[in-house]
Amino acid sequence: FPLGGTTILGYLALPRNKPNAPGVSVVHENRGLLEHHKDVTRRLAKAGYAALAVDLASPGGGTNVSEDSAQVTALLVRTPPDQLVGMLQAGVRYLQGLPSVRPDRQGAVGFCFGGGMVWRLATRTPDLRAAVPFYGPNPPIEDVPKIRAAVLALYGSLDTFVNPGIATIRQALDQAKVTYEMHIYAGADHTFFNDTGSRYRPDAARDAWSRTLAWFTRWLS
């Protein structure tokens, strides 16, 4: 889909025979749009959602251009956060414009770097009704009062990368009176949901997915 004269790449999965489906944006980890994230997108479609995973490496030609994940990570780190959020917002607008999608029922789920981007997207996108960041770094704390989405934040207890910020984001959410729930999985580490990685925890991943679908049912139905 177009954005400012450029083309943004993505992976779209639509539910069968379901008009007026809610839309969900899927935000990948810092290695780009990989098969795992496409699988999550398909799983959401099977659950009844129009799901779109935007490739945030699109300015560099997309994830598939480079077989070196470090190059993709470097590109994402170099890209200003506002530009990344702009691509995700364009993805939300694309979903809202599809004839089979309800424009007023939009959610987002993201993982690792993508979890952090879901936090940022929620601070900048009033149309977002539900947000599920998996082990995502905090957004700028001063932007938390702008969140209108109901947030389900999921973490692993062993995650030393993200967890030091949990108390800060919890306090900010409480002060801003944002609707949210938070769950920390005992014995799980960063990226515990990714079934292609060494830190995958099946029990935690299954429960987290069940909570994610229940959250979207609650806020996007």
MIGUMI-538153 format. One line per field, with one value per residue (C-alpha): y, z, x; residue number from 0. Coordinates in steps of 0.02 Angstrom, whole numbers, plus 50000, padded with zeros to 5 digits. Each point is the difference from the previous one (the first is absolute). Example, Ala and Ser with C-alpha at 12.3 -4.5 7.8 and 13.67 -1.06 7.14 Angstrom:
# MIGUMI-538153
Y <- 49775 / 50172
Z <- 50390 / 49967
X <- 50615 / 50069
num <- 0 / 1
***
This chain:
# MIGUMI-538153
Y <- 50000 / 50178 / 50123 / 50168 / 49944 / 49838 / 49823 / 49916 / 49811 / 49886 / 49833 / 49995 / 49858 / 50011 / 49890 / 49897 / 50052 / 50131 / 50174 / 50142 / 49915 / 50095 / 50047 / 49956 / 50067 / 49880 / 50079 / 49894 / 49983 / 50091 / 49874 / 50047 / 49919 / 49815 / 49841 / 49997 / 50168 / 49944 / 49847 / 50112 / 50101 / 49843 / 49941 / 50164 / 49981 / 49825 / 50078 / 50121 / 50155 / 50091 / 50001 / 50100 / 49986 / 50156 / 49974 / 50143 / 49964 / 50060 / 50159 / 49885 / 49890 / 49884 / 49859 / 49874 / 50108 / 49962 / 49824 / 50079 / 50037 / 50115 / 50116 / 50007 / 50035 / 50140 / 50077 / 49996 / 50079 / 50139 / 50039 / 50138 / 49932 / 50127 / 49931 / 49822 / 50053 / 50088 / 49838 / 49908 / 50136 / 49984 / 49814 / 50036 / 50116 / 49866 / 49875 / 50128 / 50026 / 49818 / 49966 / 49846 / 50088 / 50104 / 50164 / 50033 / 49835 / 50005 / 49916 / 49962 / 49868 / 50005 / 49908 / 50062 / 50154 / 49981 / 50003 / 50166 / 50062 / 49947 / 50106 / 50148 / 49968 / 50002 / 50170 / 50073 / 49914 / 50039 / 49878 / 49854 / 49913 / 49856 / 49980 / 49846 / 50032 / 49843 / 50043 / 50172 / 50143 / 50146 / 50146 / 50177 / 50008 / 50176 / 49930 / 49867 / 50115 / 50003 / 49813 / 49965 / 49813 / 49866 / 49926 / 49820 / 49999 / 49831 / 49966 / 49858 / 50004 / 49966 / 50144 / 50116 / 50107 / 50065 / 49962 / 50143 / 50116 / 49909 / 50100 / 50163 / 49956 / 49929 / 50162 / 50104 / 49894 / 50015 / 50188 / 50022 / 49883 / 49894 / 49837 / 49862 / 49829 / 49935 / 49821 / 49939 / 49817 / 49915 / 49916 / 50078 / 50112 / 50131 / 49932 / 49854 / 50004 / 49973 / 49814 / 50011 / 50058 / 49918 / 50093 / 49938 / 49945 / 49901 / 50014 / 50187 / 50026 / 49904 / 50098 / 50166 / 49962 / 49953 / 50164 / 50096 / 49929 / 50028 / 50181 / 50030 / 49917 / 50112 / 50165 / 49974 / 49905
Z <- 50000 / 49967 / 50127 / 49947 / 49826 / 50057 / 50013 / 50169 / 49998 / 50110 / 50024 / 50003 / 50058 / 49993 / 50082 / 49887 / 49976 / 50137 / 49952 / 50121 / 50078 / 50129 / 49946 / 50091 / 49958 / 50036 / 50039 / 49977 / 50105 / 49963 / 49870 / 49879 / 49933 / 50014 / 49978 / 50185 / 49985 / 49842 / 50096 / 50138 / 49866 / 49929 / 50173 / 50029 / 49834 / 50051 / 50161 / 49898 / 49983 / 49847 / 50044 / 49921 / 50041 / 49936 / 49949 / 50089 / 49897 / 49845 / 49981 / 49971 / 49878 / 50126 / 50114 / 49858 / 49911 / 50134 / 50063 / 50138 / 50145 / 50075 / 49850 / 50027 / 50184 / 49960 / 49878 / 50129 / 50132 / 49879 / 49952 / 50107 / 50111 / 49929 / 49825 / 50061 / 50086 / 49840 / 49902 / 50129 / 49997 / 49810 / 50025 / 50117 / 49870 / 49867 / 50107 / 50036 / 49813 / 49958 / 49960 / 50112 / 50153 / 50135 / 50006 / 50179 / 50068 / 49989 / 50110 / 49999 / 50066 / 49997 / 50065 / 50073 / 49895 / 49928 / 50174 / 50028 / 49835 / 50053 / 50157 / 49892 / 49874 / 50142 / 50058 / 49826 / 49931 / 50082 / 49882 / 50083 / 50119 / 50061 / 50014 / 50051 / 50021 / 50034 / 50101 / 49921 / 50055 / 50074 / 49893 / 50051 / 50171 / 49969 / 49856 / 50102 / 50039 / 49813 / 49996 / 49963 / 49968 / 50131 / 50027 / 50041 / 50042 / 50008 / 50071 / 50051 / 50177 / 49941 / 49875 / 50058 / 49843 / 50022 / 50179 / 50086 / 49920 / 50059 / 50161 / 49904 / 49866 / 50130 / 50099 / 49842 / 49945 / 50172 / 50007 / 49825 / 50041 / 49847 / 49993 / 50011 / 50062 / 50027 / 50014 / 50039 / 49960 / 50130 / 49927 / 49827 / 49917 / 49863 / 49837 / 50091 / 49872 / 49847 / 49960 / 49883 / 50137 / 50141 / 50136 / 49945 / 50147 / 49935 / 50156 / 50018 / 49814 / 49998 / 50148 / 49927 / 49834 / 50089 / 50097 / 49840 / 49908 / 50152 / 50009 / 49818 / 50019 / 50148 / 49920 / 49813 / 49992
X <- 50000 / 50060 / 50070 / 50069 / 50047 / 50082 / 49935 / 49983 / 50009 / 49899 / 49915 / 49810 / 49889 / 49811 / 49869 / 49889 / 49819 / 50001 / 49939 / 50032 / 50151 / 50101 / 50176 / 50161 / 50173 / 50145 / 50169 / 50155 / 50158 / 50162 / 50058 / 49861 / 49842 / 50041 / 49898 / 49955 / 49911 / 49911 / 49941 / 49931 / 49910 / 49921 / 49950 / 49909 / 49908 / 49945 / 49933 / 49894 / 50110 / 50064 / 50185 / 50140 / 50185 / 50089 / 50182 / 50087 / 50156 / 49906 / 50107 / 50149 / 49907 / 49921 / 50057 / 50023 / 50128 / 50129 / 50034 / 50106 / 49882 / 50132 / 49981 / 49812 / 50024 / 50122 / 49876 / 49861 / 50112 / 50049 / 49820 / 49922 / 49860 / 49877 / 50032 / 49970 / 49838 / 49948 / 50018 / 49896 / 49867 / 49994 / 49973 / 49854 / 49925 / 50023 / 49905 / 49865 / 49976 / 49971 / 49816 / 49994 / 50073 / 49916 / 50097 / 49946 / 50067 / 50190 / 50130 / 50186 / 50117 / 50190 / 50151 / 50166 / 50045 / 49825 / 49926 / 50084 / 49931 / 49824 / 50021 / 50052 / 49861 / 49873 / 50062 / 49978 / 49845 / 49832 / 49913 / 50091 / 49880 / 50110 / 50188 / 50100 / 50187 / 50101 / 50157 / 50007 / 50113 / 49905 / 49942 / 50047 / 49917 / 49935 / 49895 / 49910 / 49849 / 49964 / 49962 / 49817 / 50018 / 49973 / 50173 / 50048 / 50187 / 50087 / 50174 / 50116 / 50069 / 50179 / 50003 / 50140 / 49985 / 49822 / 49948 / 50094 / 49872 / 49844 / 49977 / 50016 / 49872 / 49879 / 50006 / 49975 / 49852 / 49920 / 50025 / 49928 / 49854 / 50035 / 49903 / 50130 / 50047 / 50176 / 50061 / 50177 / 50038 / 50109 / 50153 / 49977 / 50128 / 49998 / 49924 / 49916 / 49858 / 50110 / 49990 / 50150 / 50120 / 50097 / 49904 / 49829 / 49892 / 49849 / 49893 / 50025 / 49976 / 49835 / 49932 / 50059 / 49915 / 49839 / 50005 / 50037 / 49850 / 49888 / 50060 / 49960 / 49831 / 49962 / 50052 / 49976 / 49835
num <- 0 / 1 / 2 / 3 / 4 / 5 / 6 / 7 / 8 / 9 / 10 / 11 / 12 / 13 / 14 / 15 / 16 / 17 / 18 / 19 / 20 / 21 / 22 / 23 / 24 / 25 / 26 / 27 / 28 / 29 / 30 / 31 / 32 / 33 / 34 / 35 / 36 / 37 / 38 / 39 / 40 / 41 / 42 / 43 / 44 / 45 / 46 / 47 / 48 / 49 / 50 / 51 / 52 / 53 / 54 / 55 / 56 / 57 / 58 / 59 / 60 / 61 / 62 / 63 / 64 / 65 / 66 / 67 / 68 / 69 / 70 / 71 / 72 / 73 / 74 / 75 / 76 / 77 / 78 / 79 / 80 / 81 / 82 / 83 / 84 / 85 / 86 / 87 / 88 / 89 / 90 / 91 / 92 / 93 / 94 / 95 / 96 / 97 / 98 / 99 / 100 / 101 / 102 / 103 / 104 / 105 / 106 / 107 / 108 / 109 / 110 / 111 / 112 / 113 / 114 / 115 / 116 / 117 / 118 / 119 / 120 / 121 / 122 / 123 / 124 / 125 / 126 / 127 / 128 / 129 / 130 / 131 / 132 / 133 / 134 / 135 / 136 / 137 / 138 / 139 / 140 / 141 / 142 / 143 / 144 / 145 / 146 / 147 / 148 / 149 / 150 / 151 / 152 / 153 / 154 / 155 / 156 / 157 / 158 / 159 / 160 / 161 / 162 / 163 / 164 / 165 / 166 / 167 / 168 / 169 / 170 / 171 / 172 / 173 / 174 / 175 / 176 / 177 / 178 / 179 / 180 / 181 / 182 / 183 / 184 / 185 / 186 / 187 / 188 / 189 / 190 / 191 / 192 / 193 / 194 / 195 / 196 / 197 / 198 / 199 / 200 / 201 / 202 / 203 / 204 / 205 / 206 / 207 / 208 / 209 / 210 / 211 / 212 / 213 / 214 / 215 / 216 / 217 / 218 / 219 / 220
***
